[in-house]
């Protein structure tokens, strides 16, 4: 899971495997300063719902 928190981008994940009902166990595993990150569309010529986060 990716979340924007003020000037930081948070990456969160459950402690083990991803499955149903694991969202309650999700913890922040990394923080990226927003000024160090770039959000890009990996396929700009196609209509898609995916974005690429580079840090």
Secondary structure by P-SEA (a helix, b strand, c coil): cccccccbbbbbbcccccccccccccccccccccccbbbbcccccccccbbbbcc
